[in-house]
Amino acid sequence: MVRKTAETAPIFYAPGMSRWAPVPDQPLWQHTDRLQRLFPTWWFLLSGFFSAWRARSGFNSLRRLRMSKRGQRALTLLDQIETPVLDGMIALAKANAERQGYFARTILFAYVSIPFSIGALVAQLAPLATQQALLAYAPSWGGALAGVGTAVVVRLILDGQARQFLAILEMARIERGAPA
């Protein structure tokens, strides 16, 4: 257990300590944190389920995001932020979106492509043994596939949420008349 003192910041988390470090006391991080609170993951999920699919995925999806209550609140908040801070927020959002996309691709590759490729190879080499293994462990396969499917869907949701956050920041930049 590492305790926080004036000289050192905590490196390891122990029972009773916050899992998340406090937001740095800099305008860039403070504004990013306030804006991110407007777009929680549950809202991203519900907005996809309870709105017309065409409106969220078609050509005009940015207009729908702009006209949503949360989008309007976000742009009102962003209007109060200086351009250099907004540029920093966009840079952070781009880095986050790139990172989330990398994680999503990695999960898809590691959890889907590799196992199914190995499974197809084994099925070609030993079809009877593969069939027996699938039948003998059918309940386990179902649980494993559900877990893998959940992990893939969660990563794709987080990737989409990061891209939506970046889109709202870039819209604010464009509305100011500056290139995105």
Secondary structure, DSSP 8 states (H G I E B T S, - for coil): -----SS----S--TTS-SS----SSHHHHHHHHHHTTS-HHHHHHHHHSS-HHHHHSTTHHHHHHHSHHHHHHHHHHHTS-HHHHHHHHHHHHHHHHHHHHHHHHHHIIIIIHHHHHHHHHHHH-HHHHHHHHHHTHHHHHHHHHHHHHHHHHHHHHHHHHHHHHHHHHHHHHHTT---
